[in-house]
Amino acid sequence: MKKFLFLLLMGIIISCSITKKSSSLLQEDQFFITRKYIGNFIDYRHTGPQIVGGNDLIWIKTTIYSTYGKISAYSKTCNFSVGDKIYLKPIYYTPGKFGYWVYQVENDSSVNYRVSEFRFENNVFTRTRSL
């Protein structure tokens, strides 16, 4: 009888120790905002405000997006260096009741620009919300 109680007590202790949860596990309503690598910076071109939507735009060329027109950002100049790793990062803004996502293009240091919705496709400037 003592052996049976001992085995029962050991079983309870082992089963309780297995059900403990680690505090490092993610909770269900948490998520990560990550950056997407979009290539090494090659060059950029500037478009004045009179051409597209009244804004100064830079058109970024990377090793993955090797043609101008795929990635545009709001700025007059670009301070990325040739060879910088460039990332696309989503940022959630909550200006009022409802928020919205915007994207920024950035390098490993502190240089970043807000991505515009303009693209150059089929010799026409278009507005889009996805890259």
NUKE-228358 format. One record per residue (C-alpha): x, y negated, z negated; residue number from 1; residue in one letter. Coordinates in nm, 2 decimals, padded with zeros to 4 digits. Layout:
+--------+--------+--------+-----+-----+
:      x :      y :      z :   n : res :
+--------+--------+--------+-----+-----+
:      X :      Y :      Z : NUM :   A :
...
+--------+--------+--------+-----+-----+
This chain:
+--------+--------+--------+-----+-----+
:      x :      y :      z :   n : res :
+--------+--------+--------+-----+-----+
:  00.00 :  00.00 :  00.00 :   1 :   M :
:  00.29 : -00.24 : -00.08 :   2 :   K :
:  00.44 : -00.16 :  00.26 :   3 :   K :
:  00.11 : -00.24 :  00.43 :   4 :   F :
:  00.07 : -00.57 :  00.25 :   5 :   L :
:  00.44 : -00.66 :  00.33 :   6 :   F :
:  00.38 : -00.58 :  00.70 :   7 :   L :
:  00.06 : -00.78 :  00.70 :   8 :   L :
:  00.23 : -01.08 :  00.54 :   9 :   L :
:  00.52 : -01.06 :  00.78 :  10 :   M :
:  00.28 : -01.05 :  01.08 :  11 :   G :
:  00.09 : -01.36 :  00.95 :  12 :   I :
:  00.42 : -01.55 :  00.90 :  13 :   I :
:  00.54 : -01.46 :  01.25 :  14 :   I :
:  00.22 : -01.54 :  01.42 :  15 :   S :
:  00.19 : -01.88 :  01.25 :  16 :   C :
:  00.55 : -01.97 :  01.34 :  17 :   S :
:  00.48 : -01.89 :  01.71 :  18 :   I :
:  00.18 : -02.13 :  01.72 :  19 :   T :
:  00.37 : -02.43 :  01.61 :  20 :   K :
:  00.40 : -02.68 :  01.89 :  21 :   K :
:  00.71 : -02.87 :  01.98 :  22 :   S :
:  00.68 : -03.25 :  01.95 :  23 :   S :
:  00.88 : -03.29 :  02.27 :  24 :   S :
:  00.59 : -03.15 :  02.48 :  25 :   L :
:  00.40 : -03.40 :  02.69 :  26 :   L :
:  00.05 : -03.48 :  02.59 :  27 :   Q :
: -00.22 : -03.44 :  02.85 :  28 :   E :
: -00.29 : -03.81 :  02.92 :  29 :   D :
:  00.08 : -03.91 :  02.96 :  30 :   Q :
:  00.25 : -03.94 :  03.30 :  31 :   F :
:  00.58 : -04.06 :  03.44 :  32 :   F :
:  00.63 : -04.34 :  03.69 :  33 :   I :
:  00.93 : -04.23 :  03.90 :  34 :   T :
:  01.12 : -04.38 :  04.18 :  35 :   R :
:  01.14 : -04.23 :  04.53 :  36 :   K :
:  01.48 : -04.24 :  04.70 :  37 :   Y :
:  01.44 : -04.40 :  05.04 :  38 :   I :
:  01.80 : -04.40 :  05.16 :  39 :   G :
:  02.12 : -04.60 :  05.14 :  40 :   N :
:  02.09 : -04.97 :  05.24 :  41 :   F :
:  02.22 : -05.05 :  05.59 :  42 :   I :
:  02.10 : -05.39 :  05.69 :  43 :   D :
:  01.80 : -05.63 :  05.68 :  44 :   Y :
:  01.63 : -05.89 :  05.90 :  45 :   R :
:  01.44 : -06.20 :  05.80 :  46 :   H :
:  01.10 : -06.31 :  05.94 :  47 :   T :
:  00.98 : -06.66 :  05.87 :  48 :   G :
:  00.64 : -06.75 :  05.73 :  49 :   P :
:  00.51 : -06.87 :  06.07 :  50 :   Q :
:  00.53 : -06.52 :  06.21 :  51 :   I :
:  00.35 : -06.30 :  05.96 :  52 :   V :
:  00.09 : -06.40 :  05.72 :  53 :   G :
:  00.25 : -06.72 :  05.59 :  54 :   G :
:  00.51 : -06.54 :  05.39 :  55 :   N :
:  00.89 : -06.49 :  05.42 :  56 :   D :
:  00.96 : -06.12 :  05.48 :  57 :   L :
:  01.27 : -05.92 :  05.49 :  58 :   I :
:  01.27 : -05.60 :  05.69 :  59 :   W :
:  01.49 : -05.33 :  05.53 :  60 :   I :
:  01.68 : -05.07 :  05.72 :  61 :   K :
:  01.81 : -04.76 :  05.53 :  62 :   T :
:  01.96 : -04.43 :  05.62 :  63 :   T :
:  01.62 : -04.26 :  05.60 :  64 :   I :
:  01.41 : -04.54 :  05.75 :  65 :   Y :
:  01.66 : -04.63 :  06.03 :  66 :   S :
:  01.43 : -04.87 :  06.22 :  67 :   T :
:  01.32 : -05.21 :  06.12 :  68 :   Y :
:  00.95 : -05.24 :  06.06 :  69 :   G :
:  00.88 : -04.95 :  05.81 :  70 :   K :
:  00.98 : -05.13 :  05.49 :  71 :   I :
:  00.92 : -05.50 :  05.44 :  72 :   S :
:  00.95 : -05.71 :  05.12 :  73 :   A :
:  00.87 : -06.06 :  05.01 :  74 :   Y :
:  01.19 : -06.27 :  05.02 :  75 :   S :
:  01.41 : -06.50 :  05.23 :  76 :   K :
:  01.73 : -06.32 :  05.16 :  77 :   T :
:  01.84 : -05.97 :  05.06 :  78 :   C :
:  02.10 : -05.91 :  04.79 :  79 :   N :
:  02.15 : -05.54 :  04.84 :  80 :   F :
:  02.50 : -05.43 :  04.94 :  81 :   S :
:  02.57 : -05.20 :  05.22 :  82 :   V :
:  02.57 : -04.84 :  05.09 :  83 :   G :
:  02.34 : -04.92 :  04.78 :  84 :   D :
:  02.10 : -04.64 :  04.70 :  85 :   K :
:  01.75 : -04.78 :  04.75 :  86 :   I :
:  01.44 : -04.66 :  04.57 :  87 :   Y :
:  01.07 : -04.73 :  04.60 :  88 :   L :
:  00.90 : -04.77 :  04.26 :  89 :   K :
:  00.53 : -04.80 :  04.18 :  90 :   P :
:  00.43 : -05.07 :  03.92 :  91 :   I :
:  00.08 : -05.09 :  03.77 :  92 :   Y :
: -00.05 : -05.44 :  03.71 :  93 :   Y :
: -00.35 : -05.51 :  03.49 :  94 :   T :
: -00.45 : -05.88 :  03.55 :  95 :   P :
: -00.81 : -05.83 :  03.44 :  96 :   G :
: -01.05 : -05.56 :  03.38 :  97 :   K :
: -00.92 : -05.34 :  03.65 :  98 :   F :
: -00.55 : -05.29 :  03.75 :  99 :   G :
: -00.38 : -05.21 :  04.07 : 100 :   Y :
: -00.06 : -05.06 :  04.20 : 101 :   W :
:  00.21 : -05.25 :  04.37 : 102 :   V :
:  00.55 : -05.12 :  04.49 : 103 :   Y :
:  00.89 : -05.26 :  04.46 : 104 :   Q :
:  01.21 : -05.17 :  04.64 : 105 :   V :
:  01.52 : -05.16 :  04.42 : 106 :   E :
:  01.87 : -05.04 :  04.38 : 107 :   N :
:  02.05 : -04.89 :  04.08 : 108 :   D :
:  02.14 : -05.24 :  03.95 : 109 :   S :
:  01.89 : -05.52 :  03.88 : 110 :   S :
:  01.81 : -05.62 :  04.24 : 111 :   V :
:  01.45 : -05.56 :  04.33 : 112 :   N :
:  01.19 : -05.70 :  04.57 : 113 :   Y :
:  00.81 : -05.66 :  04.59 : 114 :   R :
:  00.71 : -05.45 :  04.89 : 115 :   V :
:  00.47 : -05.62 :  05.13 : 116 :   S :
:  00.18 : -05.46 :  05.30 : 117 :   E :
:  00.31 : -05.56 :  05.65 : 118 :   F :
:  00.45 : -05.31 :  05.89 : 119 :   R :
:  00.56 : -05.34 :  06.26 : 120 :   F :
:  00.41 : -05.06 :  06.46 : 121 :   E :
:  00.36 : -05.04 :  06.84 : 122 :   N :
:  00.49 : -05.40 :  06.88 : 123 :   N :
:  00.21 : -05.53 :  06.65 : 124 :   V :
:  00.23 : -05.65 :  06.29 : 125 :   F :
: -00.02 : -05.45 :  06.08 : 126 :   T :
: -00.13 : -05.45 :  05.72 : 127 :   R :
: -00.13 : -05.13 :  05.53 : 128 :   T :
: -00.12 : -05.02 :  05.17 : 129 :   R :
:  00.09 : -04.70 :  05.20 : 130 :   S :
:  00.44 : -04.63 :  05.29 : 131 :   L :
+--------+--------+--------+-----+-----+
